[in-house]
Amino acid sequence: MQTIPAYYFDRDELARLAERHREAFRTAQPFQHVVLDDFLPRQVLELLVAEFPGPDDIEWEMHGPGRTSWKRDRYVDKLATDDETRFGPFTRHFMGQLNSGTFVAFLEQLTGTKGIFPDVSYNDCGLHSTGPGGRLMMHTDVNRHPLGLKMHQYLNLLLYLNPDWKEEYGGHLELWDRKRKPVERILPIANRVVIFNTGTRSLHGHPHPLTCPPGRRRNSLAVYYYLRERPATEEYAGLQRSVHWVPATEEDHAFARAGRAKGLARLEPLQGRTIGVGLDLVPFEVPRELVDPRSHTIPLYFLAPRDHADRRAFAAAHLSAAIAHHAEDEAGFFAAYQPVALLGVSSGAAAQDRRAITCLLDADGEMFAVAGAGSPELVWVGYLDDVLEMVKR
């Protein structure tokens, strides 16, 4: 039997830490988060750093940078494992402490939110490692709990394990606002913890290639926390069924535009046609009156060009609040977003039905939904090529 040191969080120390940082977490921009330096005793940090495996030491999963082109090089691209049997023995013990009742109580005190659940399976979290030249696109997270749509992801915790990490190495965790502008850049230095609210608008990543020397890697431990009930708010539109990758580099945009072109080629023969879509494929609440009670599907009508040729009439019926909120004028909005479908109507004859949910396409192939003329929100749906693949099944 192997003997390892033991480490347990002190409940009183964590309570004081939560009290000191509660207000900072609550008011942080662009979304709720807190940065905690010198988080662990030095001996604990050194054990975690020493145990962290290299790219050839264990069986890693290749995660890569996101929805973009990449080389699939284990010495460059992001590696991850959520299999605790691959963690070092002390790391496995320590990760258990991050899921302990003592630590969850700290998170509840810090955030002011009760009923936080850990994921003891570490599903899609665990150990993360990226090499020189690697990066991670800006994104918002898919719900990762093994119970799926029964749990809402609420918090991400990242503990960085990078001694003597210099500013010029890059790898800053970037937090972006809703306009896709960087607001905060956090250097991934050793013993720094970042805890943030994982909302559907919590854009985060390290989108630029690492410039650290050969042999150095950007290493971290990641743990996610969940809620059973999470009402929709300005920061949380509901369960997200896929990762929302946001292009940040010309390479990303080129990849996205190529996907958009493929999607448009598949979309063209569907124009003027209607299909029934299962409610399980719609990533937001749908008004009951739009649902077919017999099939429990909702009609999705793919717009023909004639259906929105009168832009002013179409905008008045479906998009007036969204246009006012997201563009200087109608022309600017339609230059950025192309109407492609209406959810909740069965034919072009009903294209002016104000109850319909409008599906829009942007220049990078991302689809958004607007729930009527009075709604200012653009709710992210997915990527055109992916959405067409799902509804075809």
C-alpha positions as CSV (number, residue, x, y, z in Angstrom):
1,M,0.0,0.0,0.0
2,Q,1.4,3.4,-1.0
3,T,1.6,6.1,1.7
4,I,1.0,9.7,0.7
5,P,0.8,12.9,2.7
6,A,-2.7,14.1,3.6
7,Y,-4.1,17.6,3.1
8,Y,-7.5,18.9,4.2
9,F,-9.0,22.3,3.8
10,D,-9.6,24.3,7.1
11,R,-13.3,25.2,7.3
12,D,-12.7,28.4,9.3
13,E,-9.9,29.6,6.9
14,L,-12.1,29.0,3.9
15,A,-15.0,30.9,5.6
16,R,-12.7,33.9,6.1
17,L,-11.5,33.7,2.5
18,A,-15.1,33.6,1.3
19,E,-16.0,36.6,3.4
20,R,-13.1,38.7,2.0
21,H,-13.9,37.9,-1.6
22,R,-17.7,37.5,-1.8
23,E,-18.3,41.1,-2.9
24,A,-15.5,41.0,-5.5
25,F,-17.0,37.8,-7.0
26,R,-20.5,39.2,-7.1
27,T,-19.6,42.4,-8.9
28,A,-16.8,41.2,-11.1
29,Q,-16.9,42.0,-14.8
30,P,-17.5,40.8,-17.5
31,F,-19.1,38.0,-15.5
32,Q,-18.8,36.8,-11.9
33,H,-15.4,35.5,-11.0
34,V,-12.6,35.7,-8.5
35,V,-8.8,35.3,-8.7
36,L,-7.2,33.8,-5.5
37,D,-3.4,33.9,-5.3
38,D,-1.2,31.8,-3.0
39,F,-4.1,29.4,-2.6
40,L,-2.3,26.4,-1.1
41,P,0.5,25.8,1.3
42,R,3.8,25.6,-0.6
43,Q,4.4,21.9,0.2
44,V,1.0,21.0,-1.3
45,L,1.7,23.0,-4.4
46,E,5.1,21.4,-4.9
47,L,3.6,17.9,-4.6
48,L,0.9,18.7,-7.2
49,V,3.5,20.2,-9.6
50,A,5.9,17.3,-9.2
51,E,3.1,14.7,-9.9
52,F,1.7,16.5,-13.0
53,P,2.3,14.1,-15.9
54,G,4.1,15.1,-19.2
55,P,2.7,14.4,-22.6
56,D,4.2,10.9,-22.8
57,D,3.7,9.9,-19.1
58,I,0.0,8.8,-19.2
59,E,-2.7,8.1,-21.8
60,W,-4.2,11.6,-22.5
61,E,-7.2,12.6,-24.6
62,M,-6.4,15.0,-27.4
63,H,-8.8,18.0,-27.0
64,G,-7.1,20.6,-29.2
65,P,-7.9,24.3,-29.5
66,G,-11.6,24.1,-30.4
67,R,-13.6,24.5,-33.7
68,T,-10.7,25.4,-35.9
69,S,-7.9,23.8,-37.9
70,W,-5.1,22.2,-35.8
71,K,-2.2,19.7,-36.2
72,R,-3.2,17.1,-33.5
73,D,0.3,17.3,-32.0
74,R,0.5,16.1,-28.4
75,Y,3.5,18.3,-27.8
76,V,1.5,21.5,-28.8
77,D,-2.2,21.0,-28.6
78,K,-4.3,20.8,-25.5
79,L,-4.3,17.4,-23.7
80,A,-6.7,16.4,-20.9
81,T,-7.8,13.5,-18.8
82,D,-10.8,13.1,-16.5
83,D,-9.8,9.5,-15.5
84,E,-8.8,9.8,-11.9
85,T,-6.8,6.5,-12.1
86,R,-4.3,8.5,-14.3
87,F,-3.9,11.2,-11.6
88,G,-0.9,11.0,-9.4
89,P,-1.8,9.6,-5.9
90,F,-1.5,12.9,-4.1
91,T,-3.3,14.7,-6.9
92,R,-6.2,12.2,-6.7
93,H,-6.4,12.8,-2.9
94,F,-6.3,16.6,-3.4
95,M,-9.0,16.6,-6.1
96,G,-11.3,14.8,-3.7
97,Q,-10.8,17.7,-1.3
98,L,-12.0,20.1,-4.0
99,N,-15.2,18.0,-4.1
100,S,-15.6,17.8,-0.3
101,G,-18.4,19.1,1.8
102,T,-16.0,21.6,3.4
103,F,-15.0,23.0,0.1
104,V,-18.5,23.1,-1.4
105,A,-19.6,25.0,1.7
106,F,-16.9,27.6,0.9
107,L,-18.2,27.9,-2.7
108,E,-21.7,28.5,-1.4
109,Q,-20.4,31.2,1.0
110,L,-18.4,32.8,-1.7
111,T,-21.1,32.9,-4.3
112,G,-24.2,33.3,-2.1
113,T,-25.7,30.3,-3.9
114,K,-27.0,27.3,-2.0
115,G,-27.4,23.8,-3.4
116,I,-24.1,23.5,-5.2
117,F,-23.2,19.9,-6.2
118,P,-19.7,18.6,-7.1
119,D,-19.2,16.0,-9.9
120,V,-17.2,13.2,-8.2
121,S,-16.6,11.6,-11.7
122,Y,-14.6,14.7,-12.9
123,N,-16.5,14.4,-16.2
124,D,-14.6,16.4,-18.8
125,C,-12.5,18.2,-16.2
126,G,-9.4,16.9,-14.3
127,L,-6.0,17.5,-15.7
128,H,-5.4,20.0,-18.6
129,S,-2.0,20.6,-20.3
130,T,-1.0,22.7,-23.4
131,G,2.4,23.0,-25.0
132,P,4.3,25.7,-26.8
133,G,2.2,27.0,-29.8
134,G,-1.0,25.6,-28.3
135,R,-4.1,27.6,-27.5
136,L,-7.8,27.3,-26.6
137,M,-10.4,29.2,-28.5
138,M,-12.8,31.5,-26.6
139,H,-15.9,29.6,-25.8
140,T,-18.9,29.1,-23.4
141,D,-19.2,25.6,-21.9
142,V,-21.6,22.8,-22.7
143,N,-23.3,21.2,-19.7
144,R,-20.9,18.4,-18.8
145,H,-22.5,16.6,-15.9
146,P,-22.9,12.8,-16.5
147,L,-26.6,13.2,-15.6
148,G,-26.9,15.4,-18.6
149,L,-29.8,17.8,-18.7
150,K,-30.8,17.1,-15.1
151,M,-27.9,19.3,-13.9
152,H,-26.8,22.9,-14.7
153,Q,-23.1,23.7,-14.8
154,Y,-22.6,26.7,-12.5
155,L,-18.9,27.1,-11.5
156,N,-15.6,26.3,-13.0
157,L,-12.5,26.2,-10.8
158,L,-9.0,26.3,-12.4
159,L,-5.8,25.8,-10.3
160,Y,-2.7,26.7,-12.2
161,L,0.5,24.7,-11.7
162,N,3.1,26.7,-13.6
163,P,6.1,27.8,-11.5
164,D,8.1,30.8,-12.7
165,W,5.6,31.4,-15.5
166,K,6.6,34.7,-17.2
167,E,4.3,37.3,-18.8
168,E,6.0,36.8,-22.2
169,Y,5.0,33.1,-22.1
170,G,1.4,34.1,-22.8
171,G,-1.4,31.7,-22.0
172,H,-3.5,34.3,-20.2
173,L,-7.0,33.2,-19.4
174,E,-9.1,35.8,-21.1
175,L,-12.6,36.8,-20.1
176,W,-14.7,38.5,-22.7
177,D,-17.9,40.6,-22.5
178,R,-21.1,40.1,-24.6
179,K,-19.7,42.2,-27.4
180,R,-16.8,39.8,-27.7
181,K,-14.2,42.2,-26.3
182,P,-11.5,41.2,-23.8
183,V,-12.1,42.6,-20.3
184,E,-9.6,40.7,-18.2
185,R,-6.4,38.7,-18.9
186,I,-5.2,36.4,-16.1
187,L,-1.7,35.0,-16.2
188,P,-1.7,31.3,-15.3
189,I,1.0,31.5,-12.6
190,A,1.5,28.7,-10.1
191,N,-0.8,28.6,-7.1
192,R,-3.4,30.9,-8.7
193,V,-7.0,29.8,-8.6
194,V,-9.7,31.2,-10.8
195,I,-13.4,30.5,-10.0
196,F,-16.0,31.8,-12.4
197,N,-19.7,31.6,-13.0
198,T,-20.3,29.3,-16.0
199,G,-23.1,31.1,-17.8
200,T,-24.2,30.9,-21.4
201,R,-22.4,34.3,-21.9
202,S,-19.2,33.5,-19.9
203,L,-16.7,33.7,-22.8
204,H,-13.3,32.4,-21.7
205,G,-10.2,30.8,-23.2
206,H,-6.6,31.5,-24.0
207,P,-7.0,32.1,-27.8
208,H,-3.4,33.0,-28.7
209,P,-0.6,30.5,-29.2
210,L,1.7,30.0,-26.1
211,T,5.1,31.5,-26.5
212,C,6.7,29.5,-23.6
213,P,10.1,27.8,-24.2
214,P,10.4,24.2,-25.4
215,G,9.8,21.8,-22.5
216,R,7.4,24.2,-20.7
217,R,3.7,23.5,-20.6
218,R,0.6,25.4,-19.4
219,N,-0.7,22.9,-16.7
220,S,-3.9,23.2,-14.6
221,L,-6.4,21.2,-12.5
222,A,-10.0,21.9,-13.4
223,V,-13.2,21.0,-11.4
224,Y,-16.8,21.9,-12.3
225,Y,-19.7,22.4,-10.0
226,Y,-23.5,22.2,-10.7
227,L,-27.0,23.1,-9.6
228,R,-30.2,21.1,-9.8
229,E,-32.3,24.2,-10.6
230,R,-31.0,27.3,-12.3
231,P,-33.6,29.8,-13.5
232,A,-32.9,31.7,-16.7
233,T,-31.2,35.1,-16.1
234,E,-29.4,37.8,-18.1
235,E,-26.3,35.6,-17.7
236,Y,-27.8,32.2,-18.2
237,A,-30.2,31.4,-21.1
238,G,-30.6,27.8,-20.2
239,L,-28.8,24.4,-20.7
240,Q,-26.3,24.6,-23.5
241,R,-26.1,21.4,-25.5
242,S,-22.8,22.1,-27.3
243,V,-19.7,24.2,-26.7
244,H,-20.0,27.6,-28.3
245,W,-16.6,28.3,-29.9
246,V,-16.0,31.9,-30.8
247,P,-13.4,32.8,-33.5
248,A,-10.7,35.1,-32.4
249,T,-8.0,34.7,-35.1
250,E,-8.0,34.9,-38.9
251,E,-7.4,31.1,-38.9
252,D,-10.5,30.6,-36.8
253,H,-12.6,32.9,-39.0
254,A,-11.5,31.1,-42.2
255,F,-12.4,27.7,-40.7
256,A,-15.8,29.1,-39.6
257,R,-16.5,30.6,-43.1
258,A,-15.7,27.3,-44.7
259,G,-18.2,25.6,-42.5
260,R,-20.8,28.3,-43.2
261,A,-20.3,27.8,-47.0
262,K,-20.9,24.0,-46.6
263,G,-24.0,24.7,-44.5
264,L,-25.4,27.1,-47.0
265,A,-25.0,24.6,-49.8
266,R,-27.0,22.1,-47.8
267,L,-29.6,24.8,-46.9
268,E,-30.4,25.9,-50.4
269,P,-32.5,22.8,-51.4
270,L,-34.5,23.1,-48.1
271,Q,-35.6,26.7,-48.8
272,G,-39.4,26.9,-48.9
273,R,-39.8,23.5,-47.1
274,T,-40.9,22.6,-43.6
275,I,-39.7,19.8,-41.2
276,G,-40.8,18.8,-37.7
277,V,-38.1,19.3,-35.1
278,G,-38.1,17.4,-31.8
279,L,-38.3,19.6,-28.7
280,D,-35.2,17.9,-27.4
281,L,-33.2,19.6,-30.2
282,V,-34.4,23.1,-29.4
283,P,-32.0,24.7,-26.8
284,F,-34.6,27.1,-25.3
285,E,-38.2,27.1,-24.1
286,V,-40.8,27.1,-26.9
287,P,-44.3,28.5,-26.4
288,R,-46.8,25.6,-26.1
289,E,-49.0,27.0,-28.9
290,L,-46.3,26.5,-31.4
291,V,-45.9,22.8,-30.7
292,D,-47.8,20.1,-32.6
293,P,-49.6,18.2,-29.8
294,R,-49.8,15.0,-31.8
295,S,-46.2,14.6,-32.8
296,H,-44.7,16.7,-30.0
297,T,-42.6,18.5,-32.6
298,I,-42.4,22.1,-33.7
299,P,-42.4,23.1,-37.4
300,L,-39.3,24.6,-38.8
301,Y,-39.8,26.5,-42.0
302,F,-36.7,27.3,-44.1
303,L,-37.2,30.7,-45.5
304,A,-37.1,31.3,-49.3
305,P,-35.6,34.7,-50.4
306,R,-39.1,36.0,-51.2
307,D,-40.2,35.5,-47.6
308,H,-38.0,38.3,-46.3
309,A,-37.5,40.3,-49.5
310,D,-39.5,43.1,-47.8
311,R,-36.9,43.7,-45.0
312,R,-38.9,46.4,-43.3
313,A,-42.0,44.2,-43.0
314,F,-40.0,41.2,-41.9
315,A,-38.2,43.3,-39.3
316,A,-41.4,44.7,-37.9
317,A,-43.0,41.3,-37.6
318,H,-40.0,39.5,-36.0
319,L,-36.9,41.6,-35.1
320,S,-37.6,45.2,-34.1
321,A,-36.3,44.9,-30.5
322,A,-33.3,42.9,-31.6
323,I,-32.4,45.4,-34.3
324,A,-32.6,48.3,-31.8
325,H,-30.4,46.4,-29.3
326,H,-27.7,45.0,-31.6
327,A,-27.3,47.5,-34.5
328,E,-27.5,51.1,-35.4
329,D,-30.1,50.5,-38.0
330,E,-32.0,47.9,-39.9
331,A,-29.5,47.8,-42.8
332,G,-26.6,47.2,-40.4
333,F,-28.5,44.4,-38.7
334,F,-29.3,42.5,-41.9
335,A,-25.7,43.0,-43.0
336,A,-24.6,41.1,-39.9
337,Y,-27.4,38.5,-39.7
338,Q,-29.2,36.7,-42.4
339,P,-32.7,35.2,-41.7
340,V,-32.7,31.5,-42.6
341,A,-35.7,29.9,-40.9
342,L,-38.8,30.4,-38.8
343,L,-39.5,28.1,-35.9
344,G,-43.2,27.6,-35.2
345,V,-44.7,28.2,-38.7
346,S,-45.4,25.7,-41.5
347,S,-45.3,27.7,-44.6
348,G,-44.3,30.9,-46.3
349,A,-47.9,32.1,-46.0
350,A,-47.4,32.4,-42.3
351,A,-44.0,34.2,-42.5
352,Q,-45.4,37.3,-40.9
353,D,-46.8,35.4,-37.8
354,R,-45.4,37.4,-34.9
355,R,-45.4,34.3,-32.6
356,A,-42.7,32.7,-34.8
357,I,-39.1,32.3,-33.5
358,T,-36.6,33.7,-36.1
359,C,-33.4,31.8,-36.9
360,L,-30.5,34.0,-38.0
361,L,-27.1,33.2,-39.5
362,D,-23.9,35.3,-39.0
363,A,-20.8,35.6,-41.1
364,D,-19.1,32.8,-39.1
365,G,-21.9,30.3,-39.6
366,E,-23.3,30.7,-36.1
367,M,-27.1,30.5,-35.7
368,F,-29.1,32.6,-33.3
369,A,-32.8,32.7,-32.4
370,V,-35.0,35.7,-31.7
371,A,-38.3,34.9,-29.9
372,G,-40.5,37.5,-31.5
373,A,-40.4,41.2,-32.4
374,G,-40.4,42.3,-28.7
375,S,-37.3,40.2,-27.7
376,P,-33.9,41.9,-27.8
377,E,-32.0,38.7,-27.2
378,L,-30.0,36.7,-29.7
379,V,-30.0,33.2,-28.2
380,W,-27.1,31.1,-29.6
381,V,-28.4,27.9,-31.2
382,G,-25.3,26.3,-32.8
383,Y,-23.5,26.2,-36.1
384,L,-25.5,26.0,-39.4
385,D,-23.8,22.8,-40.6
386,D,-24.2,21.1,-37.2
387,V,-27.8,22.2,-36.9
388,L,-28.7,20.9,-40.3
389,E,-27.0,17.6,-39.5
390,M,-29.1,17.3,-36.2
391,V,-32.5,18.1,-37.7
392,K,-31.8,15.7,-40.7
393,R,-31.6,12.7,-38.4
